[in-house]
Structures are given as structure tokens and as C-alpha cells.
Amino acid sequence: DADANKNGTVSWDEWVGSKLLFDLRGTKVTEVAMQARFQLNILERDPSFNQIAMSMFLSLASGLIAQGVYKAYFSQPVSLVSDEVVQENPILKGFPIFDLDQIEVLRGPQGTLFGRNTPGGVVKFDSVKPASEFGGYVNVSDATYNTGNLEGAINVPLGEHWAVRVSALYQHRDDFVGNSLTGEDDVYEGYNDRAARVQLKYERDDDFSALFNLHARNLDGTARLFRANIIEADTDYLIDGFDQDNIAVDGQNRQELDILGGSVQLRWNLGSVALYSITGYESLEAYSRGDIDGGFGCEFCGVP
């Protein structure tokens, strides 16, 4: 009630006002509304308040859900900018880093240059750009569980004004965790991760330049494992007999990811100033499923 219940009712204009001023007073209004559902003295003064209270509560709930989705996917305090294109989706932020020219970490706020979603700052990745000289490199490494990393790039000039650079990354690890519940060996924690980027650059003296970027990623593997009851009670230690190469779970485990994106950067030199145009597009298809309770006991899963 906008007049503190002095008249004993919540009028239509007061209810509409609470909607319009939701950002400023919504929480308090909803608290009163929820209390009214259980305090008969409020309901006796205005029997219609019960329905109004539920309506305002549902509005608050839907607003919180929408706000949560927005913050999770579109509004984050630290933005990641890859080759001048912001990556707000958390999955896109995980695109592999390879053939990198430089990394910048800029303390926030950075709203002037990078927009409203950068109060905490910006992490900026810049790939090596096509150049006028032929060149390239290959890096190979290996580790335990047959983990391998293959990275390379090649730069090819195409006449006086054009150049192309192709870079790629391949990462692999064998499955090494077995499932003692089903008796399967080496079925989890492996992956094949492939990523590639093609850049085409055009430069006409100092007047105009264009950079075209096409990149893709394909991940095929298993989701990270959750393990139940592996910490000894009232301690920070693993239980006796813990084996990182075995787990007992009754849920499915699979992870697949495909990313395809591109960008176009145009620059016009206008003398004392320069005009830039940056356009980017990203798409992804993701599937990830794992046994999040980290144990077994599902009566309808068909395993003992």
C-alpha cells in the first residue's frame, strides 16, 4: 500500500505504480504482498489483496529468472575479446588459444571502449595476422595418458595487396578412468579437440585495409567426472583407497561441441582520424551430459 495502509486498501493506481517502479520499490512491495497471504488483518482490510500479492510475486519470480539468464549469458563483469569481437557466452570463451600474437589484461571499468559489460575489465586476445612474408611453424608435445598437442600455422602472401594465414590446433587424450560398477575399463576423461582459423587480409597502401576471419572448433569426448564421498569426514584429505583411475557411476557421460564463427574488420584512413567497422558472428551446438551425483543407486537405470 503506497500510503502505508492508512486507507486499508491497495488501489488499482497504487498497484500499477508498484509495477512501473519495480526496480526501485519492487522488493519491498513484494515482501508486503507475500506477508499479506498469511496475515489475515491485511486481507480483512482488502480481500482482493491476496490475488494482487500473487500477481506481484509471479512478476518478481519471472523477473529474477530473466535476470539470471541475462547475467549468465549476456552480462558478465569481465569481458573476453577475441580478435576485436566480444565473446559473452561462456562456451565461446573456452575457444582454444593458439597462434597468438598478444594478450592484454585491462583493469576495469572499460565501458568507454568495450561497452557496458566490462565493469571488472577486459581480457583481450589477438591472433597473429597475415603478413607479406612467407612463414609458419609447427609445435608438437605429448604427456601422460597419451595426451598430445599439435599446433601449427602457415602464412602465404598472395600478390601485392593480399595475404592469407591458416592456423590449426589438435589436442587428444585417451580415456583412462574405468567404471567399476559396470566393469568397463578406460571409458572416461578422454577427448579429441580440433580448432582452426583462416584469415585473409587486404591492404591498399595506408588508405584502406580489410581482414576476414573464419574459425571453427569440434570437440568430441566425455564430460568431467563428479566423484561422491571421496573426502574423509571432518578433514581435507582423500579417503583411504581413493583411485583416480576408477569410479562407480550409473549415469550417462558424453560431451560434444561444434563452434563456427567469423568476423570482418574494415579500416579507412581519413587523415587525422580512422574509421573502423567490426562485424562478428558466432554459432554453436553443444551437448554435455554427466552423472552429477558422482555415485550410483538409480533404480530405473538398469544397472546393479
Salt bridges, closest charged atoms under 4 A:
ASP83 OD1 - LYS129 NZ 3.66
GLU84 OE2 - LYS124 NZ 2.97
ASP99 OD2 - ARG165 NE 2.84
GLU104 OE2 - LYS124 NZ 3.76
ASP126 OD1 - LYS124 NZ 3.10
GLU160 OE1 - HIS161 NE2 3.88
ASP174 OD1 - HIS172 NE2 2.58
GLU189 OE1 - ARG173 NH2 3.46
GLU189 OE1 - ARG224 NE 3.08
ASP193 OD2 - ARG217 NH2 2.77
GLU203 OE1 - LYS201 NZ 3.75
ASP220 OD1 - ARG254 NH2 2.42
GLU256 OE2 - ARG254 NE 3.34
GLU282 OE2 - HIS215 NE2 2.91
